[in-house]
């Protein structure tokens, strides 16, 4: 039986809407510490809106979102993204083009000491197999390498939870499946919980995860 300390993320009857259009309705689920979950559904089913609400990028009109037992979203309440302690991995990688690999990965560690930051970045370069590419810039990397940088940057501050928005959809099938396995192993080794949203069944099933199917804004 789960205790409150086991639950990193909990949604309780969450609803989101744009104008009069309800796009997420009565959405409830929880993710345990160290677990990986996936929301699978077609475009327009509400999964990305739900992810953005969890990140603090969209308000909710009903229900509550809890992170580590703390209410971070409710009607009239939206704790800002930077105060949620969540890592984000986007479909388009969202790397800073003017920063090299090392500085992209260390971007969220600016409050760490220089020595701590360098040690953490060096550790992550090894974990994502990019040690020899630390000084390269994003345009000098392949799509798979860029996604590894994005993943390393997301987990650098040691968040409890990472959100992944269709992170492998621009990659070919073989690379997508290989990266999915690598990401799963990486999160497990770091003790990080993750929530993946995708419309692609291959992407959903490539990463061992608890799976929820969304349709019409409902789970």
MOGI-V124839 format. One record per residue. N is the residue number from 1. RES is the residue in three letters. SS is DSSP state (a for helix, b for strand, c for the rest). OMEGA is omega in degrees with one decimal (* if undefined). Layout:
n: {N:N}
res: {RES:RES}
ss: {SS:SS}
omega: {OMEGA:OMEGA}
This chain:
n: {1:2:3:4:5:6:7:8:9:10:11:12:13:14:15:16:17:18:19:20:21:22:23:24:25:26:27:28:29:30:31:32:33:34:35:36:37:38:39:40:41:42:43:44:45:46:47:48:49:50:51:52:53:54:55:56:57:58:59:60:61:62:63:64:65:66:67:68:69:70:71:72:73:74:75:76:77:78:79:80:81:82:83:84:85:86:87:88:89:90:91:92:93:94:95:96:97:98:99:100:101:102:103:104:105:106:107:108:109:110:111:112:113:114:115:116:117:118:119:120:121:122:123:124:125:126:127:128:129:130:131:132:133:134:135:136:137:138:139:140:141:142:143:144:145:146:147:148:149:150:151:152:153:154:155:156:157:158:159:160:161:162:163:164:165:166:167:168:169:170:171:172:173:174:175:176:177:178:179:180:181:182:183:184:185:186:187:188:189:190:191:192:193:194:195:196:197:198:199:200:201:202:203:204:205:206:207:208:209:210:211:212:213:214:215:216:217:218:219}
res: {UNK:UNK:UNK:UNK:UNK:UNK:UNK:UNK:UNK:UNK:UNK:UNK:UNK:UNK:UNK:UNK:UNK:UNK:UNK:UNK:UNK:UNK:UNK:UNK:UNK:UNK:UNK:UNK:UNK:UNK:UNK:UNK:UNK:UNK:UNK:UNK:UNK:UNK:UNK:UNK:UNK:UNK:UNK:UNK:UNK:UNK:UNK:UNK:UNK:UNK:UNK:UNK:UNK:UNK:UNK:UNK:UNK:UNK:UNK:UNK:UNK:UNK:UNK:UNK:UNK:UNK:UNK:UNK:UNK:UNK:UNK:UNK:UNK:UNK:UNK:UNK:UNK:UNK:UNK:UNK:UNK:UNK:UNK:UNK:UNK:UNK:UNK:UNK:UNK:UNK:UNK:UNK:UNK:UNK:UNK:UNK:UNK:UNK:UNK:UNK:UNK:UNK:UNK:UNK:UNK:UNK:UNK:UNK:UNK:UNK:UNK:UNK:UNK:UNK:UNK:UNK:UNK:UNK:UNK:UNK:UNK:UNK:UNK:UNK:UNK:UNK:UNK:UNK:UNK:UNK:UNK:UNK:UNK:UNK:UNK:UNK:UNK:UNK:UNK:UNK:UNK:UNK:UNK:UNK:UNK:UNK:UNK:UNK:UNK:UNK:UNK:UNK:UNK:UNK:UNK:UNK:UNK:UNK:UNK:UNK:UNK:UNK:UNK:UNK:UNK:UNK:UNK:UNK:UNK:UNK:UNK:UNK:UNK:UNK:UNK:UNK:UNK:UNK:UNK:UNK:UNK:UNK:UNK:UNK:UNK:UNK:UNK:UNK:UNK:UNK:UNK:UNK:UNK:UNK:UNK:UNK:UNK:UNK:UNK:UNK:UNK:UNK:UNK:UNK:UNK:UNK:UNK:UNK:UNK:UNK:UNK:UNK:UNK:UNK:UNK:UNK:UNK:UNK:UNK}
ss: {c:c:c:a:a:a:b:b:b:b:b:b:b:b:b:b:b:b:c:c:b:b:b:b:b:b:b:b:b:b:b:b:c:c:c:b:b:b:b:b:c:c:c:c:c:c:a:a:a:a:a:a:a:a:a:c:c:c:c:c:c:b:b:b:b:b:b:c:c:b:b:b:b:b:c:c:b:b:c:c:a:a:a:c:c:b:b:b:b:c:c:c:c:c:c:c:c:c:c:b:a:a:a:a:a:c:a:a:a:c:c:c:c:a:a:a:a:a:a:a:a:a:a:a:a:a:a:c:c:c:a:a:a:c:c:c:b:a:a:a:c:c:a:a:a:a:a:a:a:a:a:a:a:a:a:c:c:c:c:c:b:b:b:b:b:c:c:c:c:c:c:c:a:a:a:a:a:a:a:a:a:a:a:a:a:a:a:a:a:a:c:c:b:b:b:b:b:b:c:c:a:a:a:a:a:a:c:c:c:b:b:b:b:c:b:c:c:b:c}
omega: {-178.6:169.0:179.9:-178.9:-179.5:-171.2:177.4:-176.9:173.8:172.4:179.9:175.3:-175.7:176.3:175.7:175.5:174.6:-174.3:179.3:-176.4:177.2:-175.8:172.8:-174.3:172.7:-177.0:-179.1:170.5:178.0:178.4:179.4:176.4:178.5:-178.5:175.0:-178.8:-178.9:169.8:-177.7:177.3:-178.1:175.6:178.5:-177.4:177.8:-174.0:179.8:175.1:177.6:179.3:180.0:176.7:177.6:179.8:-177.3:-178.8:177.4:174.5:173.9:-177.7:177.7:177.4:-178.8:170.4:-179.8:171.3:-178.7:176.3:-177.8:176.7:180.0:175.1:174.4:176.7:-178.3:179.4:173.3:175.5:-176.2:-178.2:-175.0:179.0:-176.2:179.3:-178.4:171.1:-179.5:174.5:-173.5:178.6:-176.4:175.9:176.4:176.2:177.5:-172.8:-176.8:179.2:176.8:-176.3:-178.9:-176.5:173.8:-178.6:-176.9:-173.4:-177.9:-176.7:-173.9:179.0:176.2:173.7:-178.6:-178.9:179.1:-179.4:-179.1:-179.8:-179.0:178.9:178.1:178.0:-176.9:176.2:176.7:-177.5:-178.1:173.5:179.2:-173.9:-177.5:-174.6:-172.1:-175.8:179.8:177.9:-174.4:-177.0:179.1:-175.8:172.3:178.7:178.4:178.2:177.2:180.0:175.9:176.4:179.4:178.5:179.8:178.5:-177.7:-176.3:-176.6:-178.1:-178.1:177.4:174.6:-172.9:173.6:177.0:-177.9:-177.3:-179.1:-167.7:-174.5:-169.7:-179.5:-178.1:178.5:-169.8:-177.7:-179.7:179.1:-178.1:179.2:179.2:179.4:178.3:179.6:-178.9:178.6:-179.8:179.7:-179.9:178.7:-178.1:-179.1:-179.7:-175.4:172.0:-178.3:172.2:179.3:170.4:-177.9:171.9:-171.6:-177.9:178.8:178.7:-178.7:-174.7:178.9:-179.4:179.5:-173.1:165.6:-172.2:173.5:179.8:178.1:176.0:177.8:177.0:-178.4:177.5:*}
